Amino acid sequence: MVSRGAKGLWAGLGALALVAGCATVPAGRYAVSSVDIDGVEQMDERAILNCLATYERPAFRLDLGANPDPSCGVPPFDADRVALRFWRWPWTDWPIFDRSTFERDTERIERWYRARGFYDARVLSSEVTPPAATMSRFELEQADLEPCEEDCEVEITIRVSEGEPVLIRSVKVEGHHELPDDVREAVEGAIEIETGDRFDEAIYDQAKRTVAVALADSSYAHGQVRGQIDIDPNNHTADIRLQIDPGPPCVFGGVTVVDNGELDADVVIAAALIEAGDPFSNQAVAEAQRAIYVLGAFASVAVEPKLPEDRTDRVIPVEVSAVPGRLFRYGLGVGIQAGVLNLLGSETQSIPQWDVHGLAFAEFRDFLGGIRRLRLEGRPRLIFQQQFPGIDEPHAGANVRARFRQPSFLEPRTWLVAATEWDWGPDPYQGFIRHDINALLGPERFFLDQRLLLAFRLRYNVYLPEDGAMSATSAEVPSSYQLPFLELFGRLDLRDIPRQPKEGFYAQAGIHGSGPLSSWAYVRVTPEVRGYVPLPLGIVLAMRFALGALFILDADPASMRPASASALSAIACAAVAPPACAGTSPATSETASTEACADGKPPSSSACP
């Protein structure tokens, strides 16, 4: 039992730690509590505030939508957003109010609006509460006001009038008519400004950059874009003229690698996939950088074309700076995993089981040279045969995995992947002790700027119940089985930002198939599609559709075992067929098993003859 005195001591220490960690305001200074801009109707207030040197104390905020917090001077500037502001952490630093800085900020607001095309925008007034924050000590004495000595906070309100924006009346492009048709179309398609749009300096500069990129992607590495803007502020119109100087078409020169330490430069050059004499392309440079970084052994990668000073020189050499990262990694830890089983591939399976486990791993990023990768991982487990957090009848278990990746297999950007896993412990559904052994071997490769992944794998699964194993249910313990099968997997990712998509499309599909050498003969198809549609206020409508179909051609009834509908093992999914179907024809078993996988429950007796 803890005494009252001990409780008081701990409470006092906790309060002392909290007070010691609280941010304070220097004596005689004012801290900015809030900054608001009234009158902002066509622009994003946050986009303006993030460009000011005077800012309010940060608060914990929840943004409802997918629009990220804007950066100063980076489009979009008119994004709709809804944000809920909750509280400020006591240790968050207070920004200090400075009158001269604030006066310059009011000028920044008008300059910001001018850059957005609002030439009539004005700051009508600014209010600082309390007014004493803007006064010197002499001014306070003249006004017979007392200065604030401690915990001084100031609230700021700025009122603006936006006025009417300048609209683009015309866009003329010159100097590109002699280019090949495909290059000319690419240049015209890269211009993201149109007549009728609001003129914006940042978007105008961005348009010039995208045109230069389009030229470079079409081999015109020396391409230059100049612009001229004629603005009529009285009529709120702007005429834009872009002058293009493409220069000559260029080709790649040699590729050199620097900063790579002891890592194999030949593997890096091969992954770049840039051959001397190939047409120059910025896209090829970007793809090379991503492909080299995916090798996994480098902390940073920069692929830089070395443009000659002479614009008539058509040969562009490339330099790759590849700085090695940590080539040997290891770790120890503990964790809890509940309700989900991560399989050897990229699949998961829902299970009525959870565990507490340790974790030990070692990873070699340059195994035996050649930038080969090897990861070894072991997990001793204490498994509970029920839903989390039940703790009845725990049982020991273990999971051991190894994964090897060989770059430049058959061709420079194809990986050969080999992996194996041994899982020992109670079966997730019947509780008997078994050994579940999996292995895979096959190539995989990215295409289309890392957006398309194709993989072909030979996989092998061996399931071995221990001698004398007893089921925790009344079901009979299944016999052992072996399952060699082939897997084809494809994934296409056309989302704008894969980690936080706002629009785009994603699709993947896997096909399994086993033949006569297996305890089962089946074909399994699992397509999945996802779509993202942007809505007002930064909200994104996300849609997902997944379907699975399992067609059993031949089966061993003695190997059937229960499983969830989400189980991705062909055996587990097929096992939900009732014993009454054991003697049916392959066509009947196919119907029963497919129904079980789709509905997540045993098929009705009508599925059997």
C-alpha positions as CSV (number, residue, x, y, z in Angstrom):
1,M,0.0,0.0,0.0
2,V,1.3,3.5,-0.9
3,S,1.1,6.0,1.9
4,R,-0.6,9.4,1.6
5,G,2.7,11.0,2.0
6,A,4.2,9.0,-0.9
7,K,1.2,9.8,-3.1
8,G,1.6,13.5,-2.3
9,L,5.3,13.3,-3.1
10,W,4.7,11.8,-6.5
11,A,1.9,14.3,-7.3
12,G,4.2,17.1,-6.3
13,L,7.1,15.8,-8.5
14,G,4.6,15.4,-11.4
15,A,3.4,19.0,-11.0
16,L,7.0,20.3,-10.7
17,A,7.9,18.5,-14.0
18,L,4.9,19.9,-15.7
19,V,5.7,23.5,-14.5
20,A,9.3,23.1,-15.4
21,G,8.4,22.0,-18.9
22,C,5.9,24.9,-19.6
23,A,6.9,27.6,-22.0
24,T,7.0,31.1,-20.5
25,V,6.8,34.7,-21.8
26,P,9.8,36.9,-21.1
27,A,9.1,39.6,-18.6
28,G,7.9,42.8,-20.2
29,R,7.3,41.2,-23.6
30,Y,4.1,40.2,-25.4
31,A,3.5,36.8,-26.8
32,V,1.2,36.3,-29.9
33,S,-1.9,34.3,-28.9
34,S,-3.8,34.6,-32.2
35,V,-3.6,36.1,-35.7
36,D,-6.7,36.4,-37.8
37,I,-7.3,38.0,-41.2
38,D,-10.8,39.2,-41.9
39,G,-12.1,39.7,-45.5
40,V,-10.4,36.7,-47.1
41,E,-12.9,35.3,-49.5
42,Q,-11.2,34.1,-52.6
43,M,-7.9,32.9,-51.1
44,D,-6.8,30.5,-48.4
45,E,-6.2,32.4,-45.2
46,R,-3.6,29.8,-44.0
47,A,-1.6,30.3,-47.2
48,I,-1.3,34.0,-46.3
49,L,-0.5,33.4,-42.6
50,N,2.3,31.0,-43.4
51,C,4.1,33.8,-45.3
52,L,4.1,36.1,-42.3
53,A,6.9,36.5,-39.7
54,T,4.3,37.2,-37.1
55,Y,2.5,34.0,-36.2
56,E,0.4,32.7,-33.4
57,R,1.3,30.0,-30.9
58,P,0.8,26.6,-32.6
59,A,-2.1,24.5,-31.4
60,F,-3.2,20.9,-31.8
61,R,-5.4,21.0,-34.9
62,L,-7.5,18.5,-36.9
63,D,-7.8,19.2,-40.6
64,L,-11.0,17.8,-42.1
65,G,-9.8,16.9,-45.6
66,A,-6.8,16.0,-47.6
67,N,-5.3,19.4,-48.4
68,P,-2.0,19.6,-46.6
69,D,-0.9,22.7,-44.6
70,P,0.2,25.2,-47.3
71,S,3.8,26.3,-47.7
72,C,4.6,30.0,-48.4
73,G,4.5,30.8,-52.1
74,V,3.6,27.2,-53.2
75,P,0.3,26.6,-55.0
76,P,-2.5,26.0,-54.5
77,F,-3.5,29.3,-52.8
78,D,-7.3,29.0,-53.0
79,A,-7.8,25.5,-51.4
80,D,-10.9,25.1,-49.3
81,R,-10.3,23.6,-45.9
82,V,-12.0,23.0,-42.6
83,A,-9.8,22.8,-39.5
84,L,-10.8,22.3,-35.9
85,R,-8.4,23.9,-33.4
86,F,-8.4,22.2,-29.9
87,W,-5.6,23.1,-27.4
88,R,-2.1,24.2,-27.1
89,W,0.5,22.1,-25.3
90,P,2.0,23.9,-22.3
91,W,5.5,23.3,-23.5
92,T,4.9,24.9,-26.9
93,D,7.1,28.0,-27.3
94,W,5.4,31.4,-27.4
95,P,6.2,33.6,-30.4
96,I,7.1,37.1,-29.3
97,F,5.4,40.1,-30.8
98,D,7.6,42.7,-32.5
99,R,6.0,45.9,-33.7
100,S,8.4,46.6,-36.6
101,T,8.1,43.0,-37.8
102,F,4.3,43.2,-37.7
103,E,4.3,46.5,-39.7
104,R,6.4,44.8,-42.4
105,D,3.9,41.9,-42.3
106,T,1.1,44.2,-43.3
107,E,3.2,45.1,-46.4
108,R,3.8,41.4,-47.0
109,I,0.1,40.8,-47.2
110,E,-0.4,43.4,-49.9
111,R,2.6,42.0,-51.8
112,W,1.3,38.5,-51.4
113,Y,-2.1,39.5,-52.9
114,R,-0.4,41.3,-55.8
115,A,1.5,38.1,-56.6
116,R,-1.8,36.3,-56.7
117,G,-3.2,38.8,-59.2
118,F,-5.1,41.0,-56.8
119,Y,-3.6,44.4,-57.7
120,D,-6.4,46.3,-55.9
121,A,-6.0,44.4,-52.6
122,R,-5.4,46.6,-49.5
123,V,-4.9,46.2,-45.8
124,L,-7.7,48.3,-44.4
125,S,-6.8,48.2,-40.8
126,S,-5.0,46.1,-38.1
127,E,-6.0,45.8,-34.5
128,V,-3.7,44.7,-31.8
129,T,-5.2,43.8,-28.4
130,P,-4.1,45.2,-26.0
131,P,-2.9,48.4,-27.8
132,A,-0.2,48.7,-25.2
133,A,1.7,46.0,-27.0
134,T,2.4,48.4,-29.9
135,M,3.7,51.3,-27.6
136,S,7.1,52.1,-26.3
137,R,7.5,53.0,-22.6
138,F,7.5,56.7,-23.5
139,E,4.2,56.3,-25.4
140,L,2.7,54.4,-22.5
141,E,3.6,57.1,-20.1
142,Q,2.1,59.7,-22.4
143,A,-1.1,57.7,-22.6
144,D,-1.1,57.1,-18.9
145,L,-1.1,53.3,-19.3
146,E,0.7,50.7,-17.3
147,P,3.0,48.2,-19.1
148,C,2.3,44.5,-18.8
149,E,5.0,42.8,-16.7
150,E,4.3,39.1,-17.0
151,D,2.1,36.5,-18.8
152,C,1.4,39.2,-21.5
153,E,-0.6,37.9,-24.5
154,V,-1.6,39.8,-27.7
155,E,-4.4,39.1,-30.2
156,I,-4.1,40.4,-33.7
157,T,-6.8,41.0,-36.3
158,I,-6.0,42.3,-39.8
159,R,-8.8,43.4,-42.1
160,V,-8.3,43.3,-45.9
161,S,-10.1,44.1,-49.1
162,E,-9.3,41.7,-51.9
163,G,-10.8,43.6,-54.8
164,E,-11.1,42.1,-58.3
165,P,-8.4,39.7,-59.6
166,V,-6.5,40.1,-62.8
167,L,-7.6,37.6,-65.4
168,I,-5.5,36.2,-68.2
169,R,-6.7,37.5,-71.6
170,S,-4.3,35.8,-73.9
171,V,-1.4,33.3,-73.9
172,K,1.0,33.2,-76.8
173,V,3.8,30.7,-77.3
174,E,6.6,31.3,-79.8
175,G,9.7,29.5,-81.0
176,H,8.4,25.9,-80.9
177,H,6.7,25.6,-84.3
178,E,9.8,24.1,-85.9
179,L,10.0,21.3,-83.4
180,P,8.7,17.8,-84.3
181,D,5.0,17.3,-83.9
182,D,5.2,15.2,-80.7
183,V,7.6,17.6,-79.0
184,R,5.4,20.6,-80.0
185,E,2.3,18.9,-78.6
186,A,4.2,18.0,-75.4
187,V,5.3,21.7,-75.0
188,E,1.8,23.0,-75.5
189,G,0.4,20.4,-73.1
190,A,2.8,21.4,-70.4
191,I,1.4,25.0,-70.3
192,E,-1.0,24.9,-67.4
193,I,-2.3,28.5,-67.7
194,E,-5.3,29.3,-69.8
195,T,-7.3,32.3,-70.8
196,G,-9.8,33.3,-68.2
197,D,-7.7,32.0,-65.3
198,R,-6.6,34.3,-62.5
199,F,-3.1,35.5,-63.1
200,D,-0.6,34.2,-60.5
201,E,3.1,34.8,-60.5
202,A,3.9,31.4,-58.9
203,I,1.8,29.5,-61.4
204,Y,3.3,31.6,-64.2
205,D,6.8,30.7,-63.1
206,Q,5.7,27.1,-62.7
207,A,4.4,27.0,-66.2
208,K,7.8,28.1,-67.6
209,R,9.5,25.4,-65.6
210,T,7.1,22.7,-66.8
211,V,7.7,23.8,-70.4
212,A,11.5,23.5,-69.9
213,V,11.0,20.0,-68.4
214,A,8.9,19.0,-71.4
215,L,11.7,20.1,-73.7
216,A,14.3,18.2,-71.6
217,D,12.1,15.1,-71.6
218,S,12.2,15.2,-75.4
219,S,16.0,15.4,-75.6
220,Y,16.3,19.2,-75.7
221,A,18.5,19.5,-72.6
222,H,19.6,23.1,-73.4
223,G,16.0,24.3,-73.8
224,Q,15.2,27.7,-72.4
225,V,11.9,29.5,-71.8
226,R,11.6,33.3,-71.4
227,G,8.4,35.1,-70.6
228,Q,6.8,38.5,-70.9
229,I,3.7,39.7,-69.0
230,D,1.6,42.8,-70.0
231,I,-0.8,43.7,-67.2
232,D,-3.6,46.2,-67.4
233,P,-4.5,46.9,-63.8
234,N,-7.4,49.2,-64.8
235,N,-9.1,46.5,-66.8
236,H,-7.8,43.6,-64.7
237,T,-6.4,41.7,-67.6
238,A,-3.0,40.1,-68.4
239,D,-1.4,39.1,-71.7
240,I,1.3,36.4,-71.4
241,R,4.0,35.7,-74.0
242,L,6.3,32.7,-73.8
243,Q,9.4,32.6,-76.0
244,I,11.0,29.2,-76.4
245,D,14.6,28.5,-77.4
246,P,14.9,24.7,-77.6
247,G,18.5,24.4,-78.6
248,P,19.7,21.2,-80.3
249,P,18.5,17.6,-79.5
250,C,21.0,16.0,-77.1
251,V,22.1,12.5,-76.2
252,F,23.5,10.9,-73.1
253,G,27.2,10.6,-72.5
254,G,28.9,8.3,-70.1
255,V,27.7,7.6,-66.5
256,T,30.2,8.0,-63.6
257,V,29.6,7.1,-60.0
258,V,31.1,9.0,-57.1
259,D,30.8,8.9,-53.3
260,N,29.9,5.1,-53.4
261,G,32.6,3.9,-51.0
262,E,33.2,0.2,-51.4
263,L,29.8,-0.5,-53.0
264,D,29.9,-1.9,-56.5
265,A,29.7,0.9,-59.0
266,D,28.8,-1.4,-61.9
267,V,25.6,-2.4,-60.1
268,V,24.7,1.3,-59.8
269,I,25.5,2.0,-63.4
270,A,23.4,-1.0,-64.5
271,A,20.4,0.1,-62.4
272,A,20.6,3.6,-63.9
273,L,19.9,2.0,-67.3
274,I,21.4,5.0,-69.2
275,E,23.4,4.1,-72.3
276,A,25.8,6.5,-74.0
277,G,24.2,7.7,-77.2
278,D,20.5,7.3,-76.0
279,P,18.3,10.4,-76.5
280,F,18.5,12.6,-73.4
281,S,15.5,12.7,-71.2
282,N,14.9,14.2,-67.8
283,Q,12.4,11.4,-67.1
284,A,15.2,8.8,-67.7
285,V,17.3,10.7,-65.1
286,A,14.5,10.7,-62.6
287,E,13.8,7.0,-63.1
288,A,17.5,6.2,-62.8
289,Q,17.6,8.0,-59.4
290,R,14.6,6.1,-58.1
291,A,16.0,2.7,-59.4
292,I,19.3,3.3,-57.7
293,Y,17.7,4.4,-54.4
294,V,15.5,1.2,-54.4
295,L,18.7,-0.8,-54.2
296,G,18.4,0.0,-50.5
297,A,22.1,0.5,-49.7
298,F,22.3,4.3,-50.0
299,A,21.5,7.1,-47.6
300,S,21.2,9.6,-50.5
301,V,21.2,9.4,-54.3
302,A,21.6,12.3,-56.7
303,V,21.7,11.7,-60.5
304,E,22.8,14.9,-62.1
305,P,23.2,15.7,-65.9
306,K,26.3,17.8,-66.4
307,L,25.2,20.3,-69.0
308,P,28.1,21.7,-71.0
309,E,28.5,25.5,-71.1
310,D,28.5,25.4,-74.9
311,R,24.8,25.1,-75.9
312,T,25.9,23.5,-79.2
313,D,27.4,20.5,-77.4
314,R,24.9,17.7,-77.8
315,V,26.5,15.1,-75.5
316,I,25.4,15.2,-71.8
317,P,27.4,13.2,-69.3
318,V,25.7,12.0,-66.1
319,E,27.2,11.9,-62.6
320,V,25.7,9.7,-59.9
321,S,26.4,10.6,-56.3
322,A,25.5,7.5,-54.2
323,V,26.3,7.9,-50.5
324,P,26.2,4.6,-48.7
325,G,23.9,4.2,-45.7
326,R,24.2,1.6,-42.9
327,L,25.0,-1.6,-44.6
328,F,24.5,-3.8,-41.5
329,R,21.4,-3.3,-39.4
330,Y,20.1,-5.2,-36.4
331,G,17.5,-4.9,-33.8
332,L,15.8,-6.4,-30.7
333,G,12.3,-5.7,-29.5
334,V,9.0,-6.9,-28.2
335,G,5.5,-6.6,-29.5
336,I,1.9,-7.7,-29.6
337,Q,0.0,-8.8,-32.7
338,A,-3.7,-9.4,-32.6
339,G,-6.2,-10.8,-35.1
340,V,-3.9,-10.6,-38.2
341,L,-1.3,-13.0,-39.6
342,N,1.3,-11.6,-42.0
343,L,2.0,-14.2,-44.7
344,L,5.3,-14.6,-46.5
345,G,4.2,-12.6,-49.6
346,S,2.4,-9.3,-49.4
347,E,-0.8,-10.9,-48.0
348,T,-2.5,-10.9,-44.6
349,Q,-5.0,-13.3,-43.0
350,S,-7.5,-12.6,-40.3
351,I,-7.2,-15.1,-37.4
352,P,-8.9,-15.6,-34.0
353,Q,-5.6,-15.5,-32.2
354,W,-3.1,-13.1,-30.7
355,D,0.4,-13.2,-29.3
356,V,3.1,-11.5,-27.3
357,H,6.4,-11.9,-29.1
358,G,10.0,-10.9,-29.0
359,L,11.8,-9.8,-32.2
360,A,15.4,-10.1,-33.3
361,F,16.6,-9.3,-36.8
362,A,19.8,-8.7,-38.8
363,E,19.9,-7.2,-42.2
364,F,22.8,-7.1,-44.6
365,R,22.5,-4.4,-47.4
366,D,25.7,-5.6,-49.3
367,F,25.7,-9.3,-48.6
368,L,28.7,-11.0,-50.3
369,G,29.1,-7.8,-52.4
370,G,27.0,-6.8,-55.4
371,I,24.5,-4.9,-53.2
372,R,22.7,-8.1,-52.4
373,R,20.3,-7.9,-49.5
374,L,19.7,-10.5,-46.8
375,R,17.3,-10.2,-43.9
376,L,17.1,-12.7,-41.1
377,E,14.3,-12.4,-38.5
378,G,13.1,-14.5,-35.5
379,R,10.1,-14.2,-33.3
380,P,9.6,-16.3,-30.1
381,R,5.9,-16.2,-29.4
382,L,3.5,-16.7,-26.5
383,I,0.2,-17.5,-28.3
384,F,-3.3,-17.1,-26.9
385,Q,-5.9,-19.1,-28.8
386,Q,-8.7,-16.5,-28.6
387,Q,-9.5,-13.0,-29.4
388,F,-7.5,-10.2,-27.8
389,P,-7.2,-9.6,-24.8
390,G,-8.1,-13.2,-23.6
391,I,-5.3,-14.9,-21.9
392,D,-6.5,-18.5,-21.3
393,E,-4.2,-21.5,-22.1
394,P,-1.2,-19.8,-23.6
395,H,1.2,-21.9,-25.8
396,A,4.7,-21.3,-27.0
397,G,5.4,-20.7,-30.6
398,A,8.1,-19.5,-33.0
399,N,8.4,-17.8,-36.3
400,V,11.6,-17.6,-38.3
401,R,12.0,-15.9,-41.7
402,A,14.8,-15.2,-44.2
403,R,14.6,-13.0,-47.3
404,F,17.2,-12.6,-50.0
405,R,17.1,-10.1,-52.9
406,Q,19.5,-10.2,-55.8
407,P,19.6,-7.1,-58.0
408,S,20.3,-7.1,-61.8
409,F,18.8,-10.5,-62.3
410,L,18.7,-11.3,-66.1
411,E,18.5,-7.5,-66.8
412,P,19.5,-4.4,-64.8
413,R,16.3,-3.6,-63.0
414,T,14.9,-7.0,-62.3
415,W,15.2,-8.4,-58.8
416,L,15.4,-12.1,-57.9
417,V,13.6,-12.7,-54.6
418,A,14.0,-15.8,-52.5
419,A,12.3,-16.2,-49.1
420,T,11.4,-18.9,-46.6
421,E,9.5,-19.0,-43.4
422,W,8.9,-21.6,-40.6
423,D,6.0,-21.1,-38.2
424,W,5.5,-23.4,-35.3
425,G,2.7,-23.3,-32.8
426,P,-1.1,-23.9,-32.5
427,D,-3.2,-23.8,-35.6
428,P,-5.2,-20.5,-35.4
429,Y,-8.6,-22.3,-35.8
430,Q,-8.3,-25.8,-34.3
431,G,-5.5,-25.3,-31.8
432,F,-3.4,-28.4,-32.6
433,I,0.3,-28.0,-32.9
434,R,1.7,-27.9,-36.4
435,H,4.6,-26.8,-38.5
436,D,3.8,-24.4,-41.4
437,I,6.7,-24.0,-43.8
438,N,6.6,-21.6,-46.8
439,A,9.1,-20.7,-49.5
440,L,9.0,-18.5,-52.6
441,L,11.4,-17.8,-55.5
442,G,11.0,-15.6,-58.5
443,P,11.7,-12.3,-60.3
444,E,10.0,-9.0,-59.9
445,R,10.3,-5.7,-61.7
446,F,9.0,-2.2,-61.7
447,F,7.9,-0.4,-64.9
448,L,6.3,3.0,-65.8
449,D,8.3,5.1,-63.5
450,Q,7.9,2.7,-60.5
451,R,4.1,2.7,-60.9
452,L,3.7,-0.8,-62.3
453,L,5.0,-3.9,-60.4
454,L,5.0,-7.3,-62.0
455,A,6.1,-10.4,-60.1
456,F,6.3,-14.1,-61.0
457,R,6.9,-16.5,-58.1
458,L,7.3,-20.2,-57.6
459,R,5.9,-20.9,-54.1
460,Y,5.9,-24.0,-51.9
461,N,3.8,-24.6,-48.7
462,V,4.2,-27.7,-46.5
463,Y,1.8,-28.2,-43.6
464,L,2.8,-30.8,-40.9
465,P,0.7,-31.4,-37.8
466,E,2.8,-32.9,-35.0
467,D,2.4,-36.6,-34.2
468,G,-0.3,-37.1,-31.6
469,A,-1.6,-33.5,-32.1
470,M,-5.1,-33.0,-30.6
471,S,-7.6,-30.5,-31.9
472,A,-9.0,-28.0,-29.4
473,T,-12.4,-28.4,-31.1
474,S,-14.3,-31.5,-32.0
475,A,-13.0,-31.4,-35.6
476,E,-10.6,-34.0,-36.7
477,V,-6.9,-33.0,-37.1
478,P,-6.2,-32.8,-40.8
479,S,-3.4,-34.7,-42.4
480,S,-0.3,-33.1,-43.7
481,Y,-0.1,-31.7,-47.2
482,Q,2.3,-30.1,-49.6
483,L,1.3,-27.3,-52.0
484,P,3.7,-26.2,-54.8
485,F,2.0,-23.5,-56.8
486,L,2.8,-20.6,-59.2
487,E,1.8,-17.0,-58.5
488,L,1.5,-14.1,-60.9
489,F,1.1,-10.7,-59.2
490,G,0.6,-7.2,-60.7
491,R,0.1,-3.8,-59.1
492,L,-0.6,-0.5,-60.9
493,D,-0.5,2.7,-58.8
494,L,-1.8,5.9,-60.5
495,R,-2.5,7.8,-57.3
496,D,-1.2,11.4,-57.1
497,I,0.4,10.9,-53.7
498,P,0.5,7.2,-52.7
499,R,0.8,7.8,-49.0
500,Q,-1.9,10.4,-48.9
501,P,-3.9,10.2,-52.1
502,K,-6.3,12.9,-53.2
503,E,-7.2,11.6,-56.6
504,G,-6.2,8.7,-58.8
505,F,-6.6,5.0,-59.3
506,Y,-5.0,1.9,-57.8
507,A,-5.4,-1.7,-58.9
508,Q,-3.7,-5.0,-58.1
509,A,-4.4,-8.6,-59.0
510,G,-3.0,-12.0,-58.1
511,I,-3.4,-15.4,-59.7
512,H,-2.5,-18.7,-58.0
513,G,-2.4,-22.1,-59.6
514,S,-1.3,-25.5,-58.6
515,G,-1.0,-28.8,-60.5
516,P,-0.7,-32.6,-60.2
517,L,2.3,-32.5,-57.9
518,S,0.3,-30.8,-55.2
519,S,-2.2,-32.2,-52.6
520,W,-4.6,-29.8,-54.2
521,A,-5.3,-28.6,-57.7
522,Y,-6.9,-25.2,-57.9
523,V,-6.9,-21.7,-59.5
524,R,-7.4,-18.6,-57.4
525,V,-8.0,-15.0,-58.7
526,T,-8.0,-12.0,-56.3
527,P,-8.5,-8.6,-58.1
528,E,-8.7,-5.3,-56.2
529,V,-9.3,-1.7,-57.3
530,R,-9.3,1.6,-55.4
531,G,-10.4,5.0,-56.6
532,Y,-10.0,8.5,-55.1
533,V,-12.1,11.5,-56.1
534,P,-11.5,15.0,-54.7
535,L,-14.5,16.8,-53.2
536,P,-14.9,20.4,-51.9
537,L,-13.3,21.4,-48.6
538,G,-10.4,19.1,-49.1
539,I,-12.5,16.0,-48.6
540,V,-11.6,12.9,-50.7
541,L,-14.1,10.2,-51.6
542,A,-12.2,6.9,-51.4
543,M,-13.6,3.7,-52.9
544,R,-12.4,0.1,-52.7
545,F,-13.7,-3.0,-54.4
546,A,-12.1,-6.5,-53.9
547,L,-13.2,-9.9,-55.1
548,G,-11.8,-13.4,-54.7
549,A,-12.6,-16.5,-56.6
550,L,-11.3,-20.0,-55.9
551,F,-11.8,-22.8,-58.4
552,I,-10.8,-26.2,-57.0
553,L,-10.0,-28.8,-59.6
554,D,-9.0,-31.6,-57.3
555,A,-8.7,-31.9,-53.5
556,D,-7.7,-34.2,-50.7
557,P,-10.7,-34.1,-48.2
558,A,-8.5,-35.4,-45.4
559,S,-6.4,-32.1,-45.6
560,M,-9.3,-29.8,-45.1
561,R,-9.2,-27.5,-42.1
562,P,-11.3,-24.5,-41.0
563,A,-10.3,-20.9,-41.8
564,S,-11.7,-17.5,-42.1
565,A,-13.1,-16.1,-45.4
566,S,-10.2,-13.7,-45.6
567,A,-7.7,-16.6,-45.5
568,L,-5.5,-16.3,-48.6
569,S,-4.2,-19.9,-48.5
570,A,-6.0,-22.0,-51.0
571,I,-6.1,-24.9,-48.5
572,A,-7.5,-22.8,-45.7
573,C,-10.3,-21.3,-47.9
574,A,-11.2,-24.7,-49.4
575,A,-11.4,-26.3,-46.0
576,V,-14.7,-24.7,-45.1
577,A,-16.5,-27.1,-47.5
578,P,-18.7,-29.4,-45.4
579,P,-17.7,-33.1,-45.0
580,A,-20.8,-34.1,-46.9
581,C,-19.2,-32.7,-50.0
582,A,-16.1,-34.9,-49.7
583,G,-17.2,-37.4,-52.2
584,T,-18.6,-35.0,-54.8
585,S,-17.2,-34.2,-58.2
586,P,-14.6,-31.5,-58.7
587,A,-17.2,-29.2,-60.1
588,T,-19.4,-29.5,-57.0
589,S,-16.4,-28.9,-54.7
590,E,-15.6,-25.9,-56.7
591,T,-19.0,-24.4,-56.2
592,A,-19.0,-25.1,-52.4
593,S,-15.6,-23.7,-51.9
594,T,-16.2,-20.5,-53.9
595,E,-19.4,-19.8,-51.9
596,A,-17.5,-20.3,-48.7
597,C,-14.8,-17.8,-49.7
598,A,-17.2,-15.2,-50.8
599,D,-19.7,-15.3,-47.9
600,G,-17.3,-16.1,-45.0
601,K,-19.4,-19.0,-43.8
602,P,-19.9,-22.7,-44.5
603,P,-22.0,-23.3,-47.6
604,S,-25.5,-24.5,-47.3
605,S,-26.3,-28.1,-47.7
606,S,-27.9,-27.3,-51.1
607,A,-24.4,-26.8,-52.4
608,C,-23.9,-30.6,-52.2
609,P,-25.8,-33.2,-54.3
